[in-house]
Amino acid sequence: MSDLQPWPGDPGYDHTQASWYTKPGSEMTDDEVNEARAYYDSIGSNSMEGEWRRRHGLPDDYGDPAVND
């Protein structure tokens, strides 16, 4: 029997039981933000992108396609 938990997006992952589920982003640890971002990304949402970028010192437009003149 394995103690490994399903990763966000995997079958069997219950985000409602995750430590980050009831916390605002500002109260989450870096690991919780990473896990929440991975979960939301897996369902097609960018809900945690802003908090993740802020913690990594990335600009708001990080990851946006380049605009050509």
GUVEXTOR-59094 format. One record per residue (C-alpha): residue number from 1; residue in three letters; x, z, y. Coordinates in steps of 0.25 Angstrom, whole numbers, plus 5000, padded with zeros to 4 digits. Example, Ala and Ser with C-alpha at 12.3 -4.5 7.8 and 13.67 -1.06 7.14 Angstrom:
BEGIN
<rec pos="1" code="ALA" X="5049" Z="5031" Y="4982"/>
<rec pos="2" code="SER" X="5055" Z="5029" Y="4996"/>
END
This chain:
BEGIN
<rec pos="1" code="MET" X="5000" Z="5000" Y="5000"/>
<rec pos="2" code="SER" X="5005" Z="4996" Y="5014"/>
<rec pos="3" code="ASP" X="5005" Z="5004" Y="5027"/>
<rec pos="4" code="LEU" X="5006" Z="4992" Y="5035"/>
<rec pos="5" code="GLN" X="4994" Z="4990" Y="5044"/>
<rec pos="6" code="PRO" X="4988" Z="4976" Y="5047"/>
<rec pos="7" code="TRP" X="4994" Z="4970" Y="5060"/>
<rec pos="8" code="PRO" X="4984" Z="4966" Y="5071"/>
<rec pos="9" code="GLY" X="4977" Z="4953" Y="5067"/>
<rec pos="10" code="ASP" X="4979" Z="4955" Y="5052"/>
<rec pos="11" code="PRO" X="4967" Z="4957" Y="5043"/>
<rec pos="12" code="GLY" X="4964" Z="4972" Y="5042"/>
<rec pos="13" code="TYR" X="4970" Z="4976" Y="5055"/>
<rec pos="14" code="ASP" X="4960" Z="4985" Y="5062"/>
<rec pos="15" code="HIS" X="4963" Z="4986" Y="5077"/>
<rec pos="16" code="THR" X="4953" Z="4997" Y="5079"/>
<rec pos="17" code="GLN" X="4962" Z="5006" Y="5072"/>
<rec pos="18" code="ALA" X="4974" Z="5002" Y="5079"/>
<rec pos="19" code="SER" X="4981" Z="5013" Y="5088"/>
<rec pos="20" code="TRP" X="4980" Z="5004" Y="5100"/>
<rec pos="21" code="TYR" X="4965" Z="5000" Y="5099"/>
<rec pos="22" code="THR" X="4959" Z="5011" Y="5108"/>
<rec pos="23" code="LYS" X="4970" Z="5011" Y="5118"/>
<rec pos="24" code="PRO" X="4972" Z="5003" Y="5131"/>
<rec pos="25" code="GLY" X="4984" Z="4995" Y="5131"/>
<rec pos="26" code="SER" X="4991" Z="5004" Y="5141"/>
<rec pos="27" code="GLU" X="4991" Z="5016" Y="5131"/>
<rec pos="28" code="MET" X="4996" Z="5008" Y="5119"/>
<rec pos="29" code="THR" X="5010" Z="5008" Y="5113"/>
<rec pos="30" code="ASP" X="5018" Z="4995" Y="5113"/>
<rec pos="31" code="ASP" X="5015" Z="4994" Y="5098"/>
<rec pos="32" code="GLU" X="5000" Z="4996" Y="5100"/>
<rec pos="33" code="VAL" X="5000" Z="4985" Y="5111"/>
<rec pos="34" code="ASN" X="5008" Z="4976" Y="5102"/>
<rec pos="35" code="GLU" X="4998" Z="4978" Y="5091"/>
<rec pos="36" code="ALA" X="4986" Z="4977" Y="5100"/>
<rec pos="37" code="ARG" X="4991" Z="4964" Y="5105"/>
<rec pos="38" code="ALA" X="4994" Z="4958" Y="5091"/>
<rec pos="39" code="TYR" X="4979" Z="4962" Y="5087"/>
<rec pos="40" code="TYR" X="4973" Z="4956" Y="5099"/>
<rec pos="41" code="ASP" X="4982" Z="4944" Y="5098"/>
<rec pos="42" code="SER" X="4977" Z="4942" Y="5084"/>
<rec pos="43" code="ILE" X="4963" Z="4941" Y="5088"/>
<rec pos="44" code="GLY" X="4966" Z="4932" Y="5100"/>
<rec pos="45" code="SER" X="4965" Z="4942" Y="5111"/>
<rec pos="46" code="ASN" X="4976" Z="4945" Y="5121"/>
<rec pos="47" code="SER" X="4970" Z="4959" Y="5125"/>
<rec pos="48" code="MET" X="4984" Z="4966" Y="5124"/>
<rec pos="49" code="GLU" X="4993" Z="4954" Y="5130"/>
<rec pos="50" code="GLY" X="4994" Z="4961" Y="5144"/>
<rec pos="51" code="GLU" X="4998" Z="4974" Y="5139"/>
<rec pos="52" code="TRP" X="5008" Z="4968" Y="5129"/>
<rec pos="53" code="ARG" X="5014" Z="4959" Y="5140"/>
<rec pos="54" code="ARG" X="5015" Z="4971" Y="5149"/>
<rec pos="55" code="ARG" X="5022" Z="4980" Y="5139"/>
<rec pos="56" code="HIS" X="5032" Z="4968" Y="5136"/>
<rec pos="57" code="GLY" X="5035" Z="4965" Y="5151"/>
<rec pos="58" code="LEU" X="5029" Z="4951" Y="5150"/>
<rec pos="59" code="PRO" X="5022" Z="4944" Y="5161"/>
<rec pos="60" code="ASP" X="5007" Z="4942" Y="5161"/>
<rec pos="61" code="ASP" X="5009" Z="4927" Y="5158"/>
<rec pos="62" code="TYR" X="5018" Z="4929" Y="5146"/>
<rec pos="63" code="GLY" X="5014" Z="4920" Y="5134"/>
<rec pos="64" code="ASP" X="5006" Z="4911" Y="5143"/>
<rec pos="65" code="PRO" X="5009" Z="4896" Y="5141"/>
<rec pos="66" code="ALA" X="5018" Z="4890" Y="5152"/>
<rec pos="67" code="VAL" X="5012" Z="4883" Y="5163"/>
<rec pos="68" code="ASN" X="5018" Z="4869" Y="5166"/>
<rec pos="69" code="ASP" X="5017" Z="4863" Y="5180"/>
END
